[in-house]
Amino acid sequence: MVGDVVANYIAKWDGTNWSPLAKEIRGAPEVTVSALAVKGNIVLRWPSAGTSELVLQRSSNLTAPESWTPNTATVTDDGTNKFVTIPATNNAQFFRLH
């Protein structure tokens, strides 16, 4: 919960580090999203199985009203995991699978 808004599958990038903000969606399986900094980029990874209906979304803040937009970077699926590479910035970014 962020204020009065339910926040699901959210991680925060503060320009240096990642931190989890939420862990589960009620009634949905728990999905772990990993983040790795690689050469000025952030690589997000989550399992392929059971996530075909979930879409990676991003927001620059969680202030109401939230504004989530679909990820525009290409999602790669190797059959086991899905990956997306996003340029690291000094601005906070929030991501969720929804």
Backbone bond lengths (Angstrom), bond angles and torsions (degrees), N, CA, C in turn:
res aa  C-N    CA-C-N  psi(-1)  N-CA   C-N-CA  omega(-1)  CA-C   N-CA-C  phi
1 M - - - 1.431 - - 1.526 108.74 -
2 V 1.294 116.72 129.46 1.458 122.49 174.33 1.523 106.05 -119.94
3 G 1.331 116.89 104.90 1.455 119.57 -171.07 1.522 108.23 63.46
4 D 1.334 116.83 -124.34 1.458 121.79 177.34 1.523 111.96 -98.59
5 V 1.331 117.72 8.69 1.461 122.27 -174.48 1.524 110.33 -104.96
6 V 1.346 116.21 129.71 1.460 120.15 175.51 1.517 107.99 -71.94
7 A 1.322 117.37 128.18 1.459 122.82 -178.99 1.523 108.59 -117.45
8 N 1.339 116.40 119.57 1.453 121.34 -177.06 1.518 111.54 -118.25
9 Y 1.330 116.36 140.41 1.466 122.71 175.32 1.519 112.53 49.85
10 I 1.294 118.05 52.93 1.458 121.21 -174.85 1.526 110.36 -113.82
11 A 1.326 115.32 136.13 1.456 121.98 172.41 1.523 107.35 -126.58
12 K 1.307 115.94 148.02 1.458 121.25 -178.96 1.523 109.78 -112.25
13 W 1.329 117.27 132.17 1.462 124.16 171.85 1.514 106.15 -107.02
14 D 1.342 117.96 119.08 1.458 120.71 -177.19 1.527 112.90 -99.16
15 G 1.338 116.41 13.33 1.449 120.85 -177.87 1.515 111.87 99.14
16 T 1.339 116.24 -16.62 1.453 121.79 179.53 1.524 112.32 -133.44
17 N 1.322 116.40 -42.40 1.463 121.45 -173.35 1.522 112.30 -132.68
18 W 1.340 115.61 156.61 1.461 122.81 173.27 1.510 108.77 -98.86
19 S 1.325 116.50 146.79 1.458 120.55 171.84 1.530 108.47 -145.05
20 P 1.347 116.94 139.38 1.464 119.16 179.33 1.517 110.37 -76.20
21 L 1.327 116.29 144.44 1.458 120.78 175.88 1.517 111.99 -116.29
22 A 1.322 118.39 -21.02 1.460 121.69 178.47 1.515 108.61 -153.09
23 K 1.331 116.55 157.48 1.447 119.26 -172.79 1.518 114.41 -122.18
24 E 1.330 120.34 -25.40 1.449 118.51 -174.41 1.520 112.70 -149.45
25 I 1.321 114.07 158.28 1.460 122.29 170.83 1.514 105.67 -107.01
26 R 1.317 117.57 129.77 1.456 120.06 -179.43 1.522 110.35 -56.54
27 G 1.339 116.26 128.48 1.449 120.92 176.62 1.522 114.39 83.68
28 A 1.313 118.78 -4.64 1.469 122.32 -179.56 1.526 108.65 -112.05
29 P 1.327 116.93 153.66 1.467 118.24 178.04 1.527 110.85 -66.16
30 E 1.329 115.64 148.45 1.465 119.49 177.38 1.523 109.30 -71.99
31 V 1.300 116.53 132.20 1.461 122.47 179.16 1.520 107.69 -122.29
32 T 1.322 116.37 127.19 1.449 120.96 177.91 1.519 109.24 -93.01
33 V 1.313 116.19 126.45 1.458 122.08 175.41 1.523 107.09 -106.92
34 S 1.326 116.11 122.35 1.461 121.48 178.81 1.520 109.31 -98.75
35 A 1.316 116.96 147.37 1.462 122.50 177.36 1.520 108.66 -128.44
36 L 1.333 115.23 134.61 1.457 121.24 -178.96 1.522 108.90 -136.15
37 A 1.322 117.08 130.52 1.461 121.00 176.13 1.518 108.75 -83.73
38 V 1.355 116.42 124.36 1.461 121.96 -178.62 1.523 109.22 -136.98
39 K 1.329 117.82 110.89 1.465 123.84 174.03 1.526 113.52 46.33
40 G 1.315 117.25 55.27 1.462 121.34 176.68 1.516 114.45 79.60
41 N 1.316 116.90 7.28 1.461 121.75 177.95 1.519 109.87 -123.99
42 I 1.328 115.03 164.16 1.450 122.29 171.72 1.519 106.60 -114.90
43 V 1.328 116.90 126.62 1.457 121.43 176.35 1.524 107.47 -105.31
44 L 1.331 116.01 118.31 1.461 122.04 175.95 1.519 107.64 -97.20
45 R 1.329 117.40 139.43 1.464 121.89 -178.75 1.520 109.37 -139.34
46 W 1.334 116.38 138.52 1.452 121.77 174.63 1.527 107.99 -148.64
47 P 1.345 118.24 160.30 1.463 120.62 -175.80 1.524 112.32 -66.27
48 S 1.328 115.67 147.07 1.463 121.49 176.99 1.532 110.98 -74.05
49 A 1.332 115.83 -41.57 1.465 120.93 -175.37 1.523 111.67 -62.80
50 G 1.313 115.94 128.75 1.460 121.83 175.24 1.507 115.55 75.33
51 T 1.337 118.70 9.34 1.468 120.20 -177.23 1.526 113.05 -119.67
52 S 1.334 117.05 14.03 1.464 119.36 -176.05 1.530 112.95 -63.06
53 E 1.320 117.94 -24.81 1.465 121.27 -179.74 1.524 112.77 -89.53
54 L 1.328 117.60 -9.25 1.464 120.79 -177.26 1.525 110.79 -89.90
55 V 1.320 115.80 141.24 1.466 123.03 -179.89 1.528 108.17 -119.41
56 L 1.331 117.22 133.68 1.453 121.37 175.30 1.519 109.00 -74.06
57 Q 1.328 116.12 125.82 1.461 122.05 178.56 1.517 108.70 -124.49
58 R 1.349 115.53 159.10 1.461 120.56 -179.98 1.521 109.99 -135.95
59 S 1.327 114.70 157.19 1.456 121.87 176.49 1.525 107.80 -149.13
60 S 1.314 116.72 150.18 1.466 120.08 178.07 1.519 111.80 -89.36
61 N 1.345 117.76 -11.80 1.460 120.44 175.72 1.519 109.79 -160.45
62 L 1.307 115.65 167.46 1.465 120.96 -179.68 1.519 111.86 -113.44
63 T 1.328 116.30 17.25 1.451 121.21 178.52 1.526 109.52 -72.89
64 A 1.315 116.39 132.88 1.473 120.21 178.82 1.523 109.86 -66.05
65 P 1.307 119.32 140.14 1.458 124.97 -5.98 1.528 110.22 -78.86
66 E 1.331 114.56 135.27 1.463 119.96 179.30 1.524 109.92 -64.53
67 S 1.303 115.42 151.66 1.455 120.79 177.46 1.519 108.66 -131.02
68 W 1.332 116.58 91.15 1.459 121.96 179.51 1.515 108.97 -93.39
69 T 1.317 116.23 133.03 1.457 120.79 177.10 1.524 108.95 -123.99
70 P 1.333 116.70 147.75 1.460 118.94 177.83 1.517 111.27 -62.12
71 N 1.323 115.42 144.17 1.450 122.00 174.86 1.531 108.70 -60.46
72 T 1.322 117.97 136.96 1.465 121.19 179.07 1.526 112.26 -102.17
73 A 1.338 117.32 -9.31 1.465 120.50 178.02 1.532 108.81 -76.13
74 T 1.308 116.60 151.27 1.464 122.47 -179.00 1.524 110.90 -68.28
75 V 1.322 115.55 131.04 1.460 121.52 175.02 1.520 107.27 -96.37
76 T 1.329 116.46 125.00 1.459 123.02 178.04 1.520 108.37 -101.97
77 D 1.331 116.69 137.19 1.463 121.81 179.51 1.522 108.35 -123.38
78 D 1.348 117.42 115.59 1.468 120.39 179.83 1.530 112.36 -93.71
79 G 1.340 116.23 10.49 1.453 121.22 -179.49 1.515 113.22 93.74
80 T 1.316 116.89 -21.54 1.456 122.20 177.19 1.527 110.76 -112.24
81 N 1.333 115.59 -43.81 1.460 121.97 -179.16 1.525 110.84 -133.57
82 K 1.323 114.33 154.77 1.461 121.45 171.46 1.521 106.71 -105.24
83 F 1.337 116.06 144.20 1.460 122.62 -177.90 1.518 109.53 -132.41
84 V 1.316 116.37 147.37 1.455 121.43 169.62 1.524 107.08 -143.43
85 T 1.332 116.35 137.44 1.459 121.88 179.00 1.517 108.22 -108.95
86 I 1.325 115.34 126.94 1.465 122.46 -176.49 1.524 108.08 -127.23
87 P 1.339 118.19 133.52 1.466 119.28 177.34 1.534 111.12 -59.81
88 A 1.321 116.30 132.76 1.464 120.64 176.00 1.518 108.27 -73.78
89 T 1.305 115.96 138.30 1.465 121.28 177.26 1.519 108.27 -127.59
90 N 1.310 115.93 171.68 1.457 120.32 175.07 1.514 111.44 -87.32
91 N 1.332 117.38 -2.04 1.461 121.75 179.01 1.518 109.87 -91.58
92 A 1.338 116.76 144.91 1.459 120.81 176.43 1.520 108.82 -63.54
93 Q 1.325 115.64 139.11 1.459 122.49 176.18 1.517 107.65 -134.49
94 F 1.320 117.06 140.87 1.442 123.60 177.90 1.513 108.53 -118.17
95 F 1.336 117.04 137.87 1.460 121.46 -179.32 1.513 109.37 -128.39
96 R 1.323 115.64 148.60 1.465 120.16 174.47 1.513 109.78 -148.19
97 L 1.320 115.89 153.97 1.465 121.95 168.34 1.514 104.42 -99.36
98 H 1.313 115.78 125.71 1.472 119.19 -175.17 1.503 109.71 -136.51
